[in-house]
């Protein structure tokens, strides 16, 4: 899935042909949560290395 690879929700929504971005968000929000956790972990790693 493109969301898991860093594509924006807007891009994915358009590519899937969803008329409204809320459709995409309701279906794929769990992938956004996973991405957020990964970004938080990366941030912590950078801060710890300083």
GILINBEL-V163966 format. One record per pair of residues at least 6 apart in sequence whose C-alpha atoms are under 7 Angstrom apart, sorted by sequence separation. I is the first residue (numbers start at 0). J is the second residue. D is the distance in whole Angstrom. If there is no record, write none. Layout:
I_J_D, I_J_D
This chain:
2_8_7, 17_23_7, 12_20_6, 1_11_7, 9_20_7, 12_23_6, 3_30_6, 2_30_7, 3_34_7
